[in-house]
Amino acid sequence: MTSDKDVWSDPAPARLTVGIVSAGRVGSALGAALERAGHVVFGVSAISDTSLRRAATRLPDSQVLPAEDVATRSELLILAVPDSELAGLVAGLAAANAVRPGTIVAHTSGANGVAILAPLTALGALPLAIHPAMTFTGHDEDVARLANACFGITAADDIGYAIAQSLVIEMGGEPVRVSEENRTLYHAALAHGSNHLVTLIVDAVEALRAALAGPGLLGQQSIDDQPNGLAERVLAPLASAALDNALRRGPAALTGPVARGDVAAVAAHLDALETLNPRLAAGYRAQSLRSAERAKTNPALLDLLEGR
């Protein structure tokens, strides 16, 4: 038999009525994570066929509604639109008086803090910036990856920070405080470390495909331009180890001809890459220069890379 004391000793956390604008990769993944935590995503805004399909798959019990209707009925309103559309959306919702006082309004933009939500804050909304520091593919792994992601959170006051922290923890993520004035720097660091990594890897794969072209060993996979081929398999263990070492050891993880100050080897690399693709060679030169600066390597190598 359950006593009154047992019932009240462990109260359930407050559940929120959640609305999402829009049901893109980020918004739908956050919606699914919030529903797993017990919140109710009653409605989403979705326009494109892709967003409509994603909403139907990830949030099948949610209504598809116009953005203003989603905002009006939300206790927690998630604005998951691209950065370039956020200011216009906020202005439109404010002009329509679509957000009730006391509504928690959280956007997912990495580059912005809570200042961009000022028109809604003026209506009595509680502004939050909650940015998951991960890439979203639109596939099933997105929701699972949230459990291992850090979230950059910014709020207007301690109450806001407490709410943002609780929401992130409920989704399985790790909340990290980012001050309003440092949001742009925070976003630049993430873009540099993730987006530019993709370009670096794709460039390396292009060069490796060219290096491996021609007759192969008996049974060896032929080289083509499709992802996840032989060149990628050759590069993957090295790239994975380099990333792991960089995160655990910092600049001490640098190895290879640049770190050793091997001018002849780097010059030969530049010649080979220039023949293959001058733009790829320019990228190699720029990144090698930065690596050489980090490694405090041979001054002659710096002269080569700077074109002196």
C-alpha positions, 0 to 999 in steps of 0.5 A: 500500500502506498502512503501519502508520504511515498507519493509526495517524496518524489514529485514528477518534474513539470511537463511543458506543452512544446511547440516547434518552428520549424520541423527541420533536422534540428527542430524535429530532433529536439522535439523527439528528445523532449518527448522522450523526457515526458514533454508534449510536442503538440504542434510544429510548423513545417512547410517543405515536403521534407519537413512534413515527412520528418515531422510525420516520422519523428513527431507523429502525434504533433499537429502541423500548424502555422507558426503563429498558431504554434507560438500562441499555444506553447509553454515552451516555444522552440525556434529552430530556423536557420540563423538568417531567418531568425530575426525575421521570424521573431519580428513577425511573431512579436508584431502578431502578438503571438507569444503569451507572457511567461512563454519560454522561447528558446532558439537554436542558433549558435551565433546568437544569444538572447538579444535577438529575442528582444521583441518577444522578451518585451512581450513577457517571454523568457528568452533562451539560446540553446544550441546543440554543438553537433551536426545533424544529418536528418537521420535516426542517429540525430536524436541518439547523438544529442545524448552525447552532445554539449549545448551552448546555453545563454539566458538573460538571468539565473532563472533562465540559465536554470531552465535551460540547464534542466531542459538540456539535461532532460534531453541527455546533453551537457549544458555549457554556459556561453556569455552573450558577448561571446556567442559569435566567437563560440560559433566561429570556433565550432564552425572552424573545427567542424565545417572546415574539417569536412573540407580538409578530409574531402580534399585529402580524399581527392588527393588520395584517390588520385594517388591510388588510381591505376591498376590495383592488387588482385581483389582490390576495390577500384577507385571511383568518386563515390563516398565511403570507398577505398581512399576513405578507408585508407584515411579513416584510421589515420584521421580518427587517431589524429582527431583523438590525439588532438583533443587529448594532447593538444599541439603536442599531437602534431606529427609529420613533415611540417612538425619536423620542419622538413622543407624538402618534403613539404615543397614536394607535397606542394608541387604534387598538389599544385599539379593535381589541383591548385586550390587544394594546394593553396589549402594545404599551404595555408594549413601547413603554415598554421601547423608550422606556427603551432609547432614552432618549427624550422624557420626555413619552412615558414619562409617556404610556406609564406612565399618568402 
